[in-house]
Amino acid sequence: MRHALPIDDALPALLEAVRSHGRAVLQAPPGAGKTTRVPLSLLDAGLINGRILMLEPRRLAARAAAERMAQTLGERAGETVGYRVRGESVVGKQTRIEVVTEGILTRMIQSDPELSGIGAVIFDEFHERSLNADLGLALCLEITEALRDDLTLIVMSATLDAAPVAELIGAPVVTSEGRAFPVTEHWLDRPLGPKVRLEGAVADLIEYALAQEEGSALVFLPGEGEIRRVEGLLNSRLPGDIRIAPLFGAMPFKDQRAAIAPSADRKVVLATAIAETSLTIEGIRIVVDAGRARRALFDPASGMARLVTERVTRAEATQRAGRAGRMTPGAAFKLWTRGEDGALAAYPPAEIESGDLTGFALELALWGAEADALAFVTPPHPGRLAEARGVLQMLGALDARGLITDHGRALARLPLHPRLAHMVARGGPQAATLAAILAERDPLRGAPLDLIHRLRAVAGERVPGEVNQGALARIRQEAKRLRKSAWGQGPDDPGTLAALAYPDRVGLRRKGDAPRFILSGGKGAIAPEGDPLASARLIVATDLDGDPREARIRQGTPLSEAALRAAFADQIAWQDVCAWSKRLGKVEARRQERFGALVLDDRHWPDAPDEAVARAMLDGVRQLGLRPDKGAARFLRRARMMQGDFPDFTEDHLLDTLEDWLLPHLTGVRSTADWKTFDLLPALRARLDWDQQQRLDRGAPPHFETPLGRRIAIDYDGKVPQIAVRLQEMFGVTTHPTVAGQPVQVTLLSPAQRPVQVTMDLPGFWESSYADVRRDMRGRYPRHPWPEDPRAADPTLRAKPRGT
């Protein structure tokens, strides 16, 4: 007999939606019972022809859900209800409900696009928005449109905004309002200080919660490291009758099962996000939430994923708190204040927004569709998808057109990241072991970086550092499984194998004392001082912290040059390089043997073509600036005064277009010293055709011609054009001189060449101030003419003879 659950009230509406639409979106709060009730209800109603496939985001959740449903039927898993997860299949001929992890659905679709024998696919906990769930839903939608209009689709979630998903798949939303039991929430009175250690604060909150409430506690922490540290603190602080049970994804399944199994004793389960969904741990009445979540964020700029610890979102906090109300009323204690709660983000980012898209891109290529041809709740970013395809092309999984190759099809069949799958396919027998090591968290703590120590640990040899036996056991089990599907007969040394997986992370040590490396993909990396790997000339960096400026190497292995040349002979080539050296202040012409960004051999290129040197010198000009001499500077000032349809002579434009106007004139120029003596004026003049030169000479002439025919240079250095001329030489001029439509500043000089007046309005000067100047100047310079009306007088530079 099945116990009543809150979801029961919503089941009739859900079954009706399936009957009428063949699709539904079910929104139900944590603890409502949707995971175990919905598949059984579909089976009981007889609505589905074929097996019911239900997806779970984690292996533990898949096993637990299948076992709980089987228990409800009075059976064991593998009869009516079974499960399949990576490396384990518990199904039989009579199985009607199959609970699988999300990646298995993708494999099933790729091998059988009609999903033969499957009548319904249920996406449980869709709010977690994994890449596999998003891709699986998109592929299922295409299958229903093209091949299987009878395939039933149900999307279930506890915290997701259901409307966008319902609109995407064209389905009604069914909502269950009921919660199993009420949960009382508690917050801190004030925020944690910046110096408070998370683990200590969590341990204090656990002690407080256990004193306030009855029952067992489920504690959410970001990762295994925090779990182990909190466990260490609690061992000396909790009574002996309270059992501490760690729970995280990397644990052996038997230990996971023990953590969630019913217990007569009071217990404290220290868990990661693995316990957020689809798990019912009997006896839990208390939730302690550290308020942190660990996410893998992919940085397309560096091509690296890095784990970051962030605050939980409101959706995650709601999901976690709901664990306390599964069996009885409970309480949730949160390691943040009520005020901080309001500032939490609503939902965590979907993996399609923040994760590594390489495997996703391979699946799309295998399916033969572009991303924009499929229906995604959140479409992948085109730039990041292009980065992922670039990695696949580098591995030979896609051809130059972006189509999948035979090698790519082979990689897709391996349950590994495409990089590791490529290594297993191309490498020797040891590749499977190395792939298992690289796919797992580091089994050694405090050991040197070199992968050889991990390989020796797997082989049972003594190694430096602290050994994580659980991780080591998982690696051995995974390596054994991978060896069954590995077919490579290639190289077997760790350096070559690692380079096959990470051809863009082959590192060449830079010159200098610091252990800095340039990676073949163009990024920089640094090794810890004193680690043996830091002294190697060539390495492969298999694990980096993702720092976009200079990533720290956390794991790697040495690589011999001979091995690099043997593995990548077709990608190592000589290149002729002319480049401007900022350090040397000159063009360097080199012949370099390169692997990606790595220079394996470097020689002088004595007969570099003049054009190649000149093009490199352009970068020197960009660094040094134009540096016009007096003549070129004067030309530029004139040209910049021109209006209308005239070439742009601004410095920014000139620097942006150096190839167009300066390149032909740079023959023989290859250093800072050469550039300092370079005459820029001919190259600038060459930008103008004959008509433009005439316009320039008319609009912004180099000289002003006086009424006596003398040519006076126009000074363009100031804010306005300027000339200086003898006052008597301007007699008879009744219109003020202009250049490019602007009045020229005229400095009128005395016969002794001293300024007597500066004007921008010569007619106005004749009309007003001239009389005062005449009265003053006549006494000083009596031999020079000072007519009463200068506008009617003839210009002159002559003086009266003495004695007249």
C-alpha positions in Angstrom: 0.0 0.0 0.0 1.3 3.4 -0.9 1.4 6.2 1.7 -0.3 9.4 0.8 2.0 12.1 -0.6 1.3 15.8 -1.5 1.9 15.1 -5.2 -1.2 12.7 -5.2 -3.6 15.7 -5.6 -1.9 16.8 -8.8 -1.6 13.4 -10.4 -5.1 13.4 -12.0 -4.4 16.7 -13.8 -1.0 15.4 -14.9 -2.5 12.2 -16.3 -5.1 14.2 -18.1 -2.4 16.5 -19.6 -0.6 13.4 -20.9 -3.8 12.0 -22.4 -4.7 15.2 -24.2 -1.3 16.7 -25.1 1.2 13.9 -24.8 3.4 16.3 -22.8 3.3 18.1 -19.5 5.4 20.3 -17.2 5.0 19.4 -13.5 6.0 21.9 -10.9 6.1 20.5 -7.4 7.9 21.7 -4.2 10.7 19.7 -2.6 9.4 16.6 -0.8 6.1 16.4 -2.7 7.0 12.9 -3.9 7.0 13.5 -7.7 10.1 11.4 -8.4 8.6 8.1 -7.1 4.9 8.7 -7.7 4.8 10.0 -11.3 6.4 7.0 -13.1 4.3 4.5 -11.1 1.1 6.5 -11.8 1.8 6.5 -15.5 2.4 2.8 -15.4 -0.8 2.2 -13.4 -2.9 4.3 -15.8 -1.8 2.3 -18.8 -1.2 5.4 -20.8 2.3 4.5 -22.0 3.1 1.9 -24.6 6.7 0.8 -24.0 9.1 1.6 -21.2 9.1 4.7 -19.1 12.5 6.4 -19.0 13.2 8.8 -16.1 16.3 10.9 -16.1 18.1 11.9 -12.9 21.1 14.3 -12.7 23.2 12.0 -10.4 24.0 8.3 -10.0 23.1 8.2 -6.4 19.7 9.7 -7.1 19.0 7.3 -9.9 19.8 4.3 -7.8 17.8 5.6 -4.8 14.7 6.5 -6.9 14.7 3.1 -8.6 15.1 1.2 -5.3 12.4 3.2 -3.6 9.9 2.6 -6.4 10.8 -1.1 -6.5 10.3 -1.2 -2.7 6.9 0.4 -3.1 5.9 -2.5 -5.5 7.3 -5.0 -3.1 10.1 -5.9 -5.5 13.8 -5.5 -6.0 15.5 -3.2 -8.4 15.8 -4.8 -11.8 12.3 -6.2 -12.0 9.5 -3.8 -12.9 11.7 -0.9 -12.0 15.4 -0.8 -12.8 18.3 1.7 -13.3 21.3 2.3 -15.5 24.2 4.5 -14.6 27.7 4.7 -15.9 29.4 1.4 -15.3 26.3 -0.3 -13.9 23.0 -1.7 -15.3 20.3 -3.2 -13.1 17.5 -3.9 -15.6 15.7 -7.1 -16.8 13.3 -8.3 -19.5 10.3 -7.3 -17.4 11.5 -3.8 -16.6 8.9 -1.1 -17.5 10.4 1.9 -15.6 14.1 2.6 -16.1 15.8 5.3 -14.2 19.0 6.6 -15.9 21.5 9.3 -15.5 21.1 12.1 -18.1 24.1 11.2 -20.3 22.7 7.8 -21.0 19.7 9.2 -22.8 21.9 11.0 -25.2 23.8 7.8 -26.0 20.5 6.0 -26.5 19.2 8.6 -28.9 22.4 8.8 -30.9 22.4 5.0 -31.4 18.6 4.7 -31.9 17.0 8.0 -33.0 13.5 6.5 -32.8 14.0 5.4 -29.2 12.5 2.1 -30.0 10.6 0.5 -27.1 10.5 3.8 -25.1 7.0 5.3 -24.6 7.8 8.2 -22.3 10.7 10.2 -21.2 10.6 12.0 -17.8 13.1 14.7 -17.1 13.3 14.9 -13.3 14.9 17.8 -11.4 15.1 19.7 -14.7 15.8 22.9 -12.7 19.4 21.8 -12.4 19.7 22.6 -16.1 22.6 20.3 -16.9 24.0 20.2 -20.5 22.8 16.6 -20.9 19.3 17.4 -19.8 19.0 20.5 -22.1 20.4 18.5 -25.0 18.3 15.4 -24.3 15.1 17.5 -24.2 16.0 19.3 -27.5 16.7 15.9 -29.2 13.5 14.4 -27.8 11.5 17.3 -29.2 13.0 16.8 -32.6 12.3 13.1 -32.4 8.6 13.8 -31.6 8.3 16.2 -34.6 10.1 14.0 -37.1 9.9 10.3 -36.0 7.8 9.7 -32.9 4.7 11.8 -32.4 3.5 9.2 -29.9 6.5 9.8 -27.5 5.3 11.3 -24.2 7.5 14.0 -22.6 7.2 15.1 -19.0 9.5 17.8 -17.4 9.5 17.9 -13.6 11.0 20.5 -11.4 10.9 21.8 -7.8 12.1 25.3 -8.3 12.2 26.1 -12.0 10.1 28.9 -13.6 7.9 26.5 -15.5 6.4 28.9 -18.1 9.4 29.1 -20.5 9.8 25.3 -20.6 6.1 24.8 -21.1 6.1 27.3 -23.9 9.1 25.6 -25.5 7.6 22.1 -25.5 4.0 23.2 -26.0 2.6 21.6 -22.9 0.3 22.6 -20.0 1.7 23.3 -16.5 0.5 21.1 -13.7 1.3 22.5 -10.2 1.3 20.7 -6.9 0.9 23.2 -4.1 1.4 20.7 -1.3 4.5 20.3 0.8 5.1 17.1 2.8 5.6 18.9 6.1 6.2 22.5 7.2 9.8 23.7 7.6 10.7 26.5 10.0 13.6 28.6 8.7 16.2 30.3 10.9 18.8 32.9 9.9 21.8 34.4 11.6 21.3 37.6 13.6 24.3 39.3 11.8 26.5 38.5 8.9 29.7 36.4 9.3 32.8 38.6 9.5 35.4 38.4 6.8 37.9 36.5 9.0 35.4 33.8 10.2 36.3 30.4 8.7 33.4 28.7 7.0 34.0 25.3 8.6 34.2 26.6 12.1 31.0 28.6 11.7 29.2 25.6 10.2 30.3 23.4 13.1 29.0 25.9 15.6 25.6 26.2 13.8 25.3 22.3 13.7 25.8 22.2 17.5 23.2 24.9 18.0 20.7 23.2 15.7 21.1 19.8 17.3 20.5 21.4 20.7 17.3 23.2 19.4 15.7 20.4 17.4 15.2 16.7 17.5 16.1 14.2 14.8 19.1 13.9 12.5 20.7 16.7 10.5 21.6 17.1 6.8 24.3 19.7 6.4 25.1 21.2 2.9 28.7 22.1 2.2 30.4 23.0 -1.1 32.8 20.1 -1.4 34.7 17.1 0.0 37.4 19.3 1.5 34.9 21.3 3.6 33.1 18.1 4.5 36.3 16.5 5.9 37.3 19.6 7.8 33.9 20.0 9.4 33.9 16.3 10.2 37.2 16.7 12.0 35.8 19.6 14.1 32.7 17.7 15.0 34.5 14.5 16.0 35.7 16.2 19.2 32.5 18.2 19.8 29.5 15.9 19.4 28.4 13.1 21.7 29.4 9.6 20.8 25.8 8.5 20.1 25.6 11.0 17.2 27.0 9.4 14.0 28.7 11.6 11.4 28.1 10.5 7.8 29.9 12.2 4.9 28.1 12.1 1.5 29.6 13.3 -1.7 29.7 12.1 -5.3 33.2 10.7 -5.4 32.5 8.3 -2.5 32.1 4.5 -3.2 28.4 3.7 -3.7 28.3 1.5 -0.6 29.4 4.4 1.5 26.8 6.7 -0.1 24.1 4.1 0.5 25.2 3.8 4.1 24.9 7.6 4.6 21.3 7.7 3.4 20.1 4.4 4.9 17.7 4.5 7.9 19.5 4.6 11.3 18.4 4.0 14.8 21.0 6.5 16.0 20.9 10.2 15.5 23.2 11.2 12.7 24.7 14.3 11.0 25.0 13.8 7.2 27.6 16.2 5.8 26.7 16.4 2.1 27.4 18.3 -1.1 24.7 19.3 -3.6 24.3 15.6 -4.3 21.7 15.6 -1.5 19.7 18.5 -2.8 17.4 16.5 -5.0 15.5 13.2 -5.4 16.8 11.8 -2.1 14.9 11.0 1.0 17.1 10.4 4.0 15.0 9.0 6.8 15.1 10.7 10.1 16.2 14.1 8.8 14.4 16.9 10.6 17.2 19.5 10.5 18.9 21.1 7.6 22.0 23.2 8.1 22.9 25.2 5.0 26.4 26.7 4.7 25.1 28.8 1.9 27.8 28.0 -0.6 27.7 26.1 -3.9 30.7 24.9 -6.0 30.3 25.3 -9.8 32.6 24.6 -12.7 32.8 27.7 -14.9 34.4 27.5 -18.3 36.5 30.4 -19.5 36.6 30.3 -23.3 39.4 32.9 -23.3 41.7 30.5 -21.6 40.1 27.2 -22.8 40.0 26.1 -19.1 37.3 25.2 -16.6 37.8 26.3 -13.0 35.8 25.5 -9.9 34.5 28.5 -8.1 32.7 28.6 -4.8 29.7 31.0 -4.8 26.7 31.9 -2.7 23.7 29.6 -3.2 20.8 31.0 -5.1 17.3 31.3 -3.7 16.2 28.2 -5.7 19.0 26.1 -4.3 18.3 27.3 -0.7 14.6 26.5 -1.1 15.5 23.0 -2.4 17.9 22.4 0.4 15.5 23.6 3.1 12.8 21.3 1.8 14.9 18.2 2.7 14.0 18.9 6.4 10.3 18.4 5.7 10.3 15.1 3.8 9.1 12.8 6.7 8.1 15.2 9.5 8.0 18.9 10.3 11.5 20.2 10.4 13.8 23.2 10.7 16.3 24.8 8.3 19.3 26.8 9.8 21.0 29.1 7.3 24.5 30.5 7.7 23.4 34.0 6.5 21.0 36.7 7.6 17.5 37.4 6.5 18.7 40.5 4.8 21.4 38.6 2.9 18.7 36.2 1.8 16.9 38.9 -0.1 20.1 39.6 -2.1 20.6 36.0 -3.4 20.3 35.4 -7.1 17.0 33.7 -8.1 18.4 30.7 -10.0 21.9 29.2 -10.6 23.2 29.5 -14.2 22.4 26.7 -16.6 25.4 24.6 -17.5 24.9 25.5 -21.1 25.7 29.1 -20.1 28.7 28.4 -17.9 30.1 24.9 -18.7 32.5 23.4 -21.2 30.7 22.9 -24.5 33.2 20.6 -26.1 31.2 17.4 -25.5 28.0 19.2 -26.3 29.4 20.3 -29.6 30.5 16.8 -30.5 27.0 15.5 -29.8 25.5 18.1 -32.0 27.9 17.2 -34.8 27.1 13.5 -34.4 23.4 14.3 -34.6 24.0 16.4 -37.7 22.3 19.6 -36.6 23.3 23.1 -35.8 22.4 24.4 -32.4 19.9 27.0 -33.8 18.0 24.2 -35.5 17.1 22.6 -32.1 14.8 23.9 -29.4 16.8 24.9 -26.3 15.4 26.6 -23.2 18.7 28.6 -23.2 20.5 28.5 -26.5 24.3 28.1 -26.3 26.4 31.2 -26.9 27.7 31.2 -30.5 31.2 32.3 -29.6 31.6 29.7 -26.9 30.2 27.0 -29.2 32.7 28.1 -31.9 35.5 27.7 -29.3 34.4 24.2 -28.5 34.3 23.3 -32.2 37.8 24.6 -32.5 39.0 22.1 -29.9 37.2 19.3 -31.7 38.9 20.3 -35.0 42.2 20.4 -33.2 41.5 16.8 -32.0 40.5 15.7 -35.5 36.9 15.1 -34.5 35.6 17.7 -36.9 36.8 18.4 -40.4 37.5 21.9 -41.8 33.8 22.3 -42.6 32.8 21.5 -39.1 31.4 18.1 -40.0 32.0 15.1 -37.8 34.8 12.7 -38.9 35.1 9.0 -38.4 37.5 9.7 -35.6 34.9 12.0 -34.1 32.2 9.3 -34.2 34.6 7.0 -32.4 35.3 9.6 -29.7 31.5 10.1 -29.2 31.2 6.4 -28.3 33.6 6.7 -25.4 32.2 7.9 -22.0 34.8 10.6 -21.7 35.5 14.2 -22.4 36.5 14.4 -26.1 40.1 15.3 -25.1 40.5 12.2 -23.0 38.6 10.0 -25.5 41.1 11.2 -28.2 44.0 10.2 -25.9 42.5 6.7 -25.3 41.8 6.3 -29.1 45.3 7.3 -30.2 47.4 6.1 -27.2 48.6 2.8 -26.0 47.3 0.6 -23.1 48.3 3.1 -20.4 46.0 5.7 -21.9 42.9 4.2 -20.2 44.6 4.5 -16.8 45.7 8.1 -17.4 42.3 9.0 -18.7 40.7 7.7 -15.5 43.2 9.7 -13.4 42.6 12.9 -15.4 38.8 12.5 -15.2 38.9 12.0 -11.4 39.9 14.4 -8.6 43.6 14.2 -7.7 44.2 11.1 -5.6 47.3 12.6 -4.1 47.5 15.5 -1.7 50.8 17.3 -1.1 52.6 15.4 -3.8 54.7 16.8 -6.6 52.8 17.8 -9.8 54.1 15.1 -12.1 51.4 12.6 -13.2 53.9 9.8 -12.9 53.3 9.7 -9.2 49.5 9.2 -9.8 50.2 6.4 -12.2 52.5 4.7 -9.7 49.9 5.1 -7.0 47.3 3.3 -9.2 49.9 0.6 -9.8 50.2 0.1 -6.0 53.6 1.6 -5.6 54.7 3.9 -2.7 54.4 7.6 -3.7 55.0 10.9 -1.9 52.0 12.8 -0.4 48.8 11.7 1.2 46.8 9.1 -0.8 43.0 9.3 -1.1 42.2 5.6 -1.2 38.6 6.2 -2.3 39.7 8.2 -5.3 42.3 5.6 -6.1 39.8 2.8 -6.0 37.5 4.7 -8.3 40.3 5.4 -10.8 41.2 1.7 -10.9 37.6 0.7 -11.5 37.2 3.3 -14.2 40.5 2.4 -15.9 39.4 -1.3 -16.0 36.2 -0.3 -17.6 37.9 2.0 -20.1 40.4 -0.7 -21.1 37.5 -2.7 -22.5 36.6 0.0 -25.0 40.1 1.2 -25.7 41.6 0.2 -29.0 44.6 2.5 -29.4 48.0 1.0 -30.3 50.0 4.3 -30.1 52.5 5.8 -27.7 52.4 4.9 -24.0 54.6 7.4 -22.2 52.7 9.8 -19.9 54.0 12.9 -21.6 52.9 11.9 -25.1 49.6 10.7 -23.9 48.9 13.9 -22.0 49.9 15.9 -25.1 47.4 14.0 -27.2 44.6 15.1 -24.8 45.9 18.6 -24.4 47.9 19.6 -27.6 47.1 23.3 -26.7 48.7 22.9 -23.2 52.2 21.8 -24.2 54.4 24.2 -22.3 57.9 25.5 -23.1 59.8 27.1 -20.3 60.5 30.8 -20.8 63.9 32.3 -20.3 64.6 33.5 -16.8 64.8 32.1 -13.3 61.0 31.9 -12.6 59.3 28.7 -13.6 57.1 30.3 -16.2 55.9 28.6 -19.4 54.3 29.6 -22.7 51.6 27.1 -23.7 51.2 26.0 -27.3 47.7 27.5 -27.3 49.2 30.9 -26.6 48.4 31.3 -22.9 50.9 31.6 -20.0 51.3 29.3 -17.0 53.5 29.1 -13.9 54.6 26.2 -11.8 55.2 26.3 -8.1 58.8 27.1 -7.1 60.8 24.0 -6.1 58.5 21.4 -7.8 60.6 19.1 -10.0 58.3 19.9 -12.9 59.3 23.5 -12.8 62.8 22.7 -14.1 61.6 20.8 -17.2 62.1 22.5 -20.6 58.9 21.0 -22.1 55.8 19.9 -20.1 52.1 19.2 -20.6 49.9 21.1 -18.1 46.9 18.8 -17.6 45.3 20.8 -14.7 45.4 24.6 -14.4 43.5 26.9 -12.1 42.0 28.9 -15.0 43.6 32.2 -14.1 43.1 34.2 -17.3 46.4 36.2 -16.8 48.7 33.4 -15.9 47.3 30.1 -14.8 48.9 28.1 -12.0 49.8 24.5 -12.9 48.3 22.0 -10.5 49.1 18.9 -12.4 51.3 18.0 -15.4 54.1 15.9 -16.7 57.4 16.4 -18.5 57.5 15.9 -22.3 60.7 15.2 -24.3 61.2 17.1 -27.5 61.7 13.8 -29.3 58.3 12.6 -28.1 56.7 15.9 -29.2 58.2 15.7 -32.6 57.1 12.1 -33.0 53.5 12.7 -32.0 53.0 16.0 -33.8 55.4 15.9 -36.8 52.7 17.1 -39.1 52.0 20.2 -36.9 55.6 21.3 -36.5 56.9 23.5 -39.2 59.4 26.3 -40.0 58.0 29.8 -40.2 59.7 32.9 -41.5 58.9 35.7 -39.0 59.6 39.4 -39.2 58.4 41.2 -36.1 59.0 44.4 -34.2 60.9 43.9 -30.9 59.8 46.4 -28.3 62.7 45.4 -26.1 65.4 45.8 -28.8 63.7 48.7 -30.6 64.1 47.2 -34.1 62.7 44.7 -36.5 63.9 41.1 -35.9 63.9 38.8 -38.9 63.9 35.1 -37.7 63.4 31.7 -39.0 61.5 29.7 -36.4 60.5 26.1 -36.0 57.1 26.2 -34.3 54.5 24.0 -32.6 51.6 26.3 -32.1 52.9 29.2 -30.1 56.0 27.4 -29.0 59.3 28.2 -30.7 61.4 25.0 -30.7 64.3 26.4 -32.8 65.1 30.0 -33.6 67.6 31.3 -36.2 68.5 34.6 -37.9 66.9 35.3 -41.3 69.5 37.2 -43.1 67.7 37.7 -46.5 64.3 38.7 -45.3 62.3 40.5 -48.1 62.1 44.3 -47.8 58.3 44.2 -47.8 58.3 41.8 -44.8 60.7 44.0 -42.9 58.6 47.1 -43.8 55.4 45.5 -42.6 57.0 44.6 -39.3 58.3 48.1 -39.0 54.7 49.3 -39.0 54.3 47.8 -35.5 57.3 49.9 -34.5 55.7 53.0 -35.9 52.5 52.2 -33.9 54.6 51.9 -30.7 56.9 54.9 -31.4 54.3 57.3 -32.8 54.5 59.3 -36.1 57.1 61.8 -34.8 56.7 64.3 -37.6 59.6 66.8 -38.1 58.9 70.5 -38.5 58.0 70.3 -42.2 55.7 67.3 -41.8 54.1 68.8 -38.7 53.3 72.0 -40.7 51.8 70.0 -43.5 49.6 68.0 -41.1 48.3 71.2 -39.5 47.4 72.6 -42.9 45.7 69.3 -44.0 43.7 69.0 -40.8 42.2 72.5 -41.4 40.5 71.3 -44.6 36.8 70.8 -44.6 34.4 68.6 -46.6 35.5 65.8 -48.9 39.2 65.7 -48.0 41.5 62.9 -46.7 41.5 62.3 -43.0 44.9 63.4 -41.5 44.1 62.9 -37.8 46.8 60.9 -36.0 44.4 58.1 -35.1 43.4 57.6 -38.7 46.9 57.8 -40.0 48.0 55.1 -37.5 45.0 52.9 -38.4 45.9 53.1 -42.1 49.7 52.8 -42.1 49.6 49.9 -44.5 47.8 52.1 -47.1 50.1 55.2 -47.2 53.3 54.6 -45.2 54.3 51.0 -46.2 55.6 51.8 -49.7 58.0 54.4 -48.2 59.6 52.3 -45.4 62.2 50.5 -47.4 65.4 50.4 -45.4 63.8 51.6 -42.2 64.0 48.9 -39.4 64.9 50.5 -36.1 64.1 53.3 -33.7 67.2 55.2 -34.9 66.1 54.9 -38.6 62.6 56.2 -37.7 64.0 59.2 -35.9 65.7 60.4 -39.1 62.9 59.4 -41.5 61.3 62.2 -43.5 57.6 61.7 -43.2 56.6 64.6 -45.5 56.8 62.8 -48.9 54.7 59.9 -47.6 52.1 62.3 -46.3 52.0 64.3 -49.5 51.6 61.1 -51.5 48.2 60.6 -49.9 46.9 63.5 -52.0 46.3 63.5 -55.8 47.0 66.6 -57.9 43.5 68.1 -57.5 43.6 67.6 -53.7 47.1 69.2 -53.5 45.7 72.2 -55.4 42.8 72.4 -53.0 45.1 72.3 -50.1 47.3 75.0 -51.5 44.3 77.2 -52.1 42.4 76.4 -48.9 45.3 76.2 -46.4 48.3 77.7 -48.3 51.8 77.5 -47.0 52.3 81.2 -47.6 50.5 84.5 -47.6 51.2 86.8 -50.5 51.3 90.5 -49.5 50.1 93.3 -51.8 53.8 93.7 -52.8 54.0 90.1 -54.0 56.1 88.9 -51.1 55.4 85.4 -49.7 55.2 85.2 -46.0 55.1 81.8 -44.3 51.8 81.1 -42.5 52.4 79.8 -39.0 49.9 77.0 -38.3 51.4 76.1 -34.8 48.8 78.0 -32.8 45.0 77.7 -32.4 44.6 79.9 -35.5 46.8 80.5 -38.5 49.2 83.5 -38.0 51.3 85.8 -40.1 53.6 88.7 -39.1 53.9 91.5 -41.7 55.1 95.2 -41.8 52.1 97.5 -41.2 53.0 99.6 -44.3 53.0 96.5 -46.5 49.3 96.0 -45.7 48.1 99.5 -46.8 45.2 99.3 -49.2 44.0 95.9 -47.9 40.4 96.2 -47.0 39.5 92.5 -46.6 40.9 90.5 -43.7 43.0 87.4 -44.8 41.5 84.0 -44.3 42.7 80.4 -44.5 40.2 77.5 -44.9 37.4 79.9 -44.0 39.1 81.1 -40.8 40.5 84.6 -40.2 44.3 84.7 -40.0 45.7 86.3 -36.9 47.8 89.2 -38.3 50.6 90.7 -36.3 51.4 94.1 -37.7 55.1 95.1 -37.3 56.8 98.5 -37.0 59.6 99.4 -39.4 61.9 98.0 -36.7 60.1 94.6 -37.0 58.5 95.0 -33.5 54.8 94.1 -33.0 52.5 97.2 -32.8 49.1 95.5 -33.2 47.6 92.0 -33.3 44.3 91.8 -35.1 41.8 89.3 -36.4 39.9 92.2 -38.2 42.1 94.3 -40.4 39.3 96.6 -41.7 38.2 97.2 -38.1 41.8 98.1 -37.1 42.0 100.7 -39.9 38.7 102.1 -38.7 39.5 102.3 -35.0 42.9 101.7 -33.5 45.1 102.7 -36.4 44.7 106.5 -35.6 46.3 105.8 -32.1 49.1 103.7 -33.7 49.7 106.4 -36.3 50.0 109.2 -33.7 52.5 107.1 -31.7 54.5 105.8 -34.7 54.9 109.0 -36.6 57.2 110.4 -34.0 59.3 107.3 -33.8 59.5 106.6 -37.5 59.1 109.9 -39.3 60.8 108.7 -42.5 58.1 106.1 -43.0 54.6 106.8 -44.4 51.7 107.1 -42.0 48.8 108.2 -44.1 45.5 109.3 -42.6 43.6 106.8 -44.6 45.6 103.5 -44.9 42.8 101.9 -46.9 43.4 104.2 -49.8 47.3 104.3 -49.5 49.7 102.2 -51.6 51.6 99.4 -49.8 55.2 100.1 -49.4 58.4 99.0 -47.7 60.3 102.1 -48.6 61.3 105.0 -46.4 61.8 108.7 -47.3 65.4 109.6 -48.1 67.2 111.3 -45.3 66.8 115.1 -45.3 63.5 115.1 -47.1 
